[in-house]
């Protein structure tokens, strides 16, 4: 009898121990599921462009009045290093193009103004070089970018002084600002807007698009998104869009007359819109100043055998797949 009781008690203890082990095992499984969910969320976030523009703090002189020059440069701070580096470099290139700093600085600086500045800057740079090297590591990207932009600001201010010396009273200005256009999708896109007035009859502006495949962590060109050997076909579609644009804008009675002055070219400046591929042009590229910044649009329905499938919108891919199945049946 005593043996039967001991056997029963032992059996109960074994059963309780087994249940406890199962509960512990189940408890340990929940954090693993949470970690997997978190990893998935992080993976999705890395394929989305998140960020905002930040205005660079530059050393502008104090000025009062309506003729004070304006110089404003924003940079983009995002969760994608490849985007930030590319856009920072693009900003500097656009400032170079606007100011033509390498050539213009020789013209706008007089000898009496140039030599003292060179000696003063050389002394200051020699004294501060060690400090700048030590502090460079702790400077923010915006502060580092501001240092790179400062020479362009110096040239801009020198140009303003030169214009005032010859009696010009108009206010000159430069504005450069990037903006996230497409934050997700097969390609994320940043548009860099610039505007400037440096004297003369009118100002100038531009819109340049920078497209990135975040899976590949690289900037994509127009050639990168096309299927092999399809650029000629895209060129034909773009030329048709060009002729339609000329006719709709009533720029000429016939395309032959128009192309005597403004010939068609295939722009490399593009982005993927909601319904079409957008080809953006600059001032004077395919038309006079009065047409501004023209763009040509090519619907995705015409591009299913020209653009790589992964860069077509999902709706177009679905239609394309449905058409294939219908054809096969």
C-alpha positions as CSV (number, residue, x, y, z in Angstrom):
1,X,0.0,0.0,0.0
2,X,2.8,2.3,1.0
3,X,4.6,1.5,-2.3
4,X,1.5,2.4,-4.3
5,X,1.3,5.9,-2.5
6,X,4.9,6.6,-3.2
7,X,4.5,5.6,-6.8
8,X,1.5,7.9,-7.2
9,X,3.3,10.9,-5.6
10,X,6.3,10.4,-7.8
11,X,4.1,10.3,-10.9
12,X,2.4,13.6,-9.9
13,X,5.8,15.3,-9.3
14,X,7.0,14.1,-12.8
15,X,3.8,15.5,-14.4
16,X,4.2,18.9,-12.7
17,X,7.8,19.1,-13.7
18,X,7.0,18.3,-17.3
19,X,4.3,21.0,-17.4
20,X,6.7,23.6,-15.9
21,X,9.3,22.8,-18.5
22,X,6.7,23.3,-21.3
23,X,5.7,26.6,-19.9
24,X,9.3,27.8,-19.7
25,X,9.9,26.8,-23.3
26,X,6.7,28.6,-24.5
27,X,7.8,31.7,-22.5
28,X,11.2,31.7,-24.2
29,X,9.5,31.5,-27.7
30,X,7.7,34.8,-27.4
31,X,10.8,37.1,-27.3
32,X,12.1,35.3,-30.4
33,X,8.9,36.2,-32.3
34,X,9.2,39.8,-31.1
35,X,12.8,40.0,-32.2
36,X,11.8,38.6,-35.6
37,X,9.1,41.2,-35.9
38,X,11.5,44.0,-34.9
39,X,14.1,42.8,-37.4
40,X,11.4,42.8,-40.2
41,X,10.4,46.4,-39.2
42,X,14.0,47.6,-39.3
43,X,14.5,45.9,-42.7
44,X,11.4,47.7,-44.1
45,X,12.7,51.0,-42.6
46,X,16.0,50.7,-44.4
47,X,14.2,50.7,-47.7
48,X,12.3,53.9,-46.9
49,X,13.9,57.4,-47.2
50,X,13.2,59.4,-44.0
51,X,14.7,62.8,-43.3
52,X,14.3,66.6,-43.5
53,X,16.1,69.6,-44.8
54,X,18.3,71.7,-42.6
55,X,19.5,75.2,-43.3
56,X,23.2,75.7,-43.3
57,X,24.5,78.3,-40.8
58,X,26.8,80.5,-42.9
59,X,28.9,83.6,-42.1
60,X,26.8,86.3,-43.8
61,X,27.8,89.9,-43.1
62,X,25.2,92.2,-41.4
63,X,23.3,94.3,-44.0
64,X,20.3,96.6,-44.0
65,X,18.2,97.7,-46.9
66,X,16.5,96.4,-50.0
67,X,19.7,95.7,-51.9
68,X,21.2,93.2,-49.4
69,X,22.3,90.0,-51.2
70,X,20.6,86.7,-50.2
71,X,22.4,83.4,-50.0
72,X,20.5,80.4,-48.7
73,X,21.6,76.8,-48.9
74,X,19.8,73.8,-47.3
75,X,21.1,70.3,-47.1
76,X,19.3,67.0,-46.6
77,X,19.7,64.9,-43.5
78,X,18.3,61.4,-43.9
79,X,18.6,57.8,-42.7
80,X,20.5,56.9,-45.9
81,X,24.2,57.8,-46.0
82,X,24.4,57.3,-49.7
83,X,21.7,59.8,-50.3
84,X,23.2,62.4,-48.0
85,X,26.6,62.2,-49.6
86,X,25.3,62.3,-53.1
87,X,23.1,65.4,-52.5
88,X,25.8,67.2,-50.6
89,X,28.1,66.8,-53.6
90,X,25.4,67.8,-56.0
91,X,24.8,71.0,-54.0
92,X,28.5,72.0,-54.3
93,X,28.4,71.2,-58.0
94,X,25.4,73.4,-58.6
95,X,27.0,76.3,-56.7
96,X,30.0,75.8,-58.9
97,X,27.9,76.0,-62.0
98,X,25.9,79.0,-60.8
99,X,29.0,81.0,-59.7
100,X,31.6,79.6,-62.0
101,X,33.9,80.2,-59.0
102,X,37.1,79.0,-60.5
103,X,36.9,81.6,-63.3
104,X,34.8,84.3,-61.8
105,X,36.9,84.8,-58.7
106,X,39.8,85.9,-60.8
107,X,37.6,88.6,-62.4
108,X,35.7,90.0,-59.4
109,X,38.5,90.3,-57.0
110,X,40.8,93.3,-57.4
111,X,44.5,93.1,-56.6
112,X,44.2,95.5,-53.6
113,X,41.4,93.4,-52.2
114,X,42.8,90.0,-53.0
115,X,46.4,90.0,-51.6
116,X,45.6,91.2,-48.0
117,X,42.9,88.6,-47.8
118,X,45.2,85.9,-48.9
119,X,47.9,86.8,-46.3
120,X,45.3,87.2,-43.6
121,X,43.6,83.8,-44.4
122,X,47.0,82.1,-44.6
123,X,48.0,83.2,-41.1
124,X,44.6,82.3,-39.7
125,X,44.6,78.9,-41.3
126,X,48.1,78.1,-40.1
127,X,47.3,79.0,-36.5
128,X,43.9,77.1,-36.5
129,X,44.8,74.1,-38.6
130,X,45.6,71.8,-35.6
131,X,42.4,72.9,-33.8
132,X,40.3,72.3,-36.9
133,X,41.7,68.8,-37.4
134,X,41.0,67.9,-33.8
135,X,37.5,69.3,-33.9
136,X,36.6,67.9,-37.3
137,X,35.6,64.6,-35.9
138,X,33.0,66.1,-33.6
139,X,31.5,68.5,-36.1
140,X,28.0,67.7,-37.4
141,X,27.5,66.9,-41.2
142,X,25.8,70.3,-41.5
143,X,28.8,72.1,-40.0
144,X,31.2,70.3,-42.3
145,X,29.0,71.1,-45.3
146,X,28.8,74.8,-44.2
147,X,32.6,74.9,-44.3
148,X,32.6,73.6,-47.9
149,X,30.0,76.1,-49.0
150,X,31.7,79.1,-47.4
151,X,34.1,79.7,-50.4
152,X,31.1,80.0,-52.7
153,X,29.6,82.5,-50.3
154,X,32.8,84.5,-50.3
155,X,32.8,84.6,-54.1
156,X,29.1,85.5,-54.1
157,X,29.7,88.4,-51.8
158,X,32.7,89.6,-53.8
159,X,30.5,89.6,-56.9
160,X,27.9,91.7,-55.1
161,X,30.5,94.3,-54.1
162,X,31.8,94.4,-57.7
163,X,28.3,95.0,-59.1
164,X,27.7,97.8,-56.6
165,X,30.9,99.4,-57.7
166,X,29.6,99.7,-61.2
167,X,26.3,101.1,-60.1
168,X,24.1,98.1,-60.1
169,X,21.3,98.4,-57.5
170,X,19.5,95.1,-57.9
171,X,19.6,92.5,-55.2
172,X,21.4,89.4,-56.2
173,X,20.5,86.0,-54.6
174,X,21.1,82.3,-54.7
175,X,18.9,79.6,-53.2
176,X,19.7,75.8,-53.2
177,X,17.3,73.4,-51.5
178,X,16.8,69.6,-51.7
179,X,13.5,67.9,-51.0
180,X,12.3,64.2,-50.8
181,X,9.9,63.6,-53.6
182,X,9.5,59.8,-53.4
183,X,10.2,58.3,-50.0
184,X,9.6,54.6,-50.9
185,X,9.0,52.3,-53.8
186,X,11.4,50.8,-56.3
187,X,13.2,54.1,-56.5
188,X,13.3,56.9,-53.9
189,X,13.8,60.3,-55.4
190,X,15.2,63.6,-54.2
191,X,14.7,66.8,-56.2
192,X,17.3,69.6,-55.9
193,X,15.8,73.0,-56.6
194,X,17.9,76.0,-57.3
195,X,17.2,79.6,-58.2
196,X,19.5,82.6,-58.7
197,X,19.7,86.1,-59.9
198,X,23.2,87.5,-60.4
199,X,22.3,90.6,-62.4
200,X,21.2,90.9,-66.0
201,X,17.8,90.6,-67.6
202,X,16.4,87.8,-65.5
203,X,17.3,85.0,-63.1
204,X,17.8,81.3,-63.5
205,X,16.3,78.2,-61.9
206,X,16.7,74.4,-62.2
207,X,15.2,71.1,-61.0
208,X,17.4,68.1,-60.9
209,X,16.3,64.7,-59.8
210,X,18.4,62.1,-58.0
211,X,17.1,58.5,-57.9
212,X,18.3,55.8,-55.6
213,X,17.8,52.0,-55.3
214,X,18.1,51.5,-51.6
215,X,18.4,47.7,-52.0
216,X,21.5,48.3,-54.0
217,X,22.5,51.4,-52.0
218,X,23.4,53.3,-55.2
219,X,22.2,56.2,-57.3
220,X,20.5,55.1,-60.5
221,X,20.9,56.6,-63.9
222,X,18.4,56.4,-66.8
223,X,20.4,53.6,-68.3
224,X,20.2,51.6,-65.1
225,X,16.4,51.4,-65.2
226,X,16.1,50.4,-68.8
227,X,16.0,46.9,-70.3
228,X,19.0,46.0,-72.5
229,X,19.0,47.6,-75.9
230,X,15.9,49.7,-75.2
231,X,17.3,53.2,-75.2
232,X,16.5,53.7,-78.9
233,X,12.9,52.8,-78.3
234,X,12.7,55.2,-75.4
235,X,14.2,57.9,-77.6
236,X,11.5,57.4,-80.1
237,X,8.7,57.7,-77.5
238,X,10.3,60.8,-76.0
239,X,10.6,62.4,-79.5
240,X,6.8,61.8,-80.0
241,X,6.1,63.4,-76.7
242,X,8.4,66.3,-77.7
243,X,6.5,66.9,-80.9
244,X,3.2,66.8,-79.0
245,X,4.5,69.3,-76.5
246,X,5.7,71.7,-79.3
247,X,2.2,71.5,-80.9
248,X,0.2,71.9,-77.7
249,X,2.3,74.9,-76.6
250,X,2.0,76.4,-80.1
251,X,5.7,77.1,-80.3
252,X,5.9,76.6,-84.0
253,X,3.6,75.8,-87.0
254,X,5.6,72.6,-87.7
255,X,8.2,70.6,-85.9
256,X,10.8,71.0,-88.7
257,X,10.8,74.8,-88.3
258,X,11.1,74.5,-84.5
259,X,14.0,72.1,-84.7
260,X,16.0,74.5,-86.8
261,X,16.6,76.3,-83.5
262,X,15.7,73.9,-80.7
263,X,16.6,70.3,-81.5
264,X,15.3,67.4,-79.5
265,X,17.6,65.6,-77.0
266,X,16.8,62.8,-74.6
267,X,17.2,64.1,-71.1
268,X,19.1,62.2,-68.5
269,X,17.2,64.1,-65.8
270,X,14.3,61.9,-64.8
271,X,12.1,60.4,-62.1
272,X,9.3,57.9,-61.9
273,X,6.0,59.7,-61.4
274,X,2.7,58.0,-60.4
275,X,1.5,57.5,-63.9
276,X,4.5,58.1,-66.1
277,X,8.2,58.5,-66.6
278,X,9.1,62.2,-66.3
279,X,11.9,63.6,-68.4
280,X,12.9,67.0,-67.0
281,X,14.7,69.6,-69.0
282,X,16.6,72.8,-68.1
283,X,16.3,76.3,-69.3
284,X,17.2,76.6,-73.0
285,X,17.6,72.9,-73.5
286,X,14.7,72.3,-75.8
287,X,13.1,75.7,-75.9
288,X,13.4,79.4,-75.2
289,X,13.6,81.0,-71.8
290,X,9.8,81.7,-71.9
291,X,8.9,78.0,-71.7
292,X,10.7,77.7,-68.3
293,X,11.6,74.2,-67.2
294,X,9.8,71.9,-69.7
295,X,9.1,68.2,-69.0
296,X,8.0,65.3,-71.2
297,X,5.8,62.6,-69.8
298,X,5.7,59.0,-71.1
299,X,2.9,56.8,-69.7
300,X,3.9,53.5,-68.2
301,X,1.6,51.6,-70.5
302,X,4.1,52.5,-73.3
303,X,7.1,51.4,-71.2
304,X,6.3,47.8,-70.2
305,X,8.9,46.4,-72.6
306,X,11.4,49.3,-72.0
307,X,11.7,49.8,-68.3
308,X,12.9,47.0,-66.1
309,X,10.0,45.3,-64.4
310,X,11.1,46.0,-60.8
311,X,10.9,49.8,-61.6
312,X,7.4,49.7,-62.9
313,X,4.6,50.6,-60.5
314,X,2.9,47.6,-58.9
315,X,-0.5,48.4,-60.7
316,X,1.2,48.3,-64.1
317,X,3.0,45.0,-63.2
318,X,-0.4,43.5,-62.2
319,X,-2.0,44.6,-65.5
320,X,1.0,43.2,-67.4
321,X,0.8,39.8,-65.6
322,X,-3.0,39.6,-66.2
323,X,-2.4,40.3,-69.9
324,X,0.2,37.6,-70.1
325,X,-2.1,35.0,-68.5
326,X,-5.0,36.1,-70.8
327,X,-2.7,35.7,-73.9
328,X,-1.5,32.2,-72.7
329,X,-5.1,31.0,-72.1
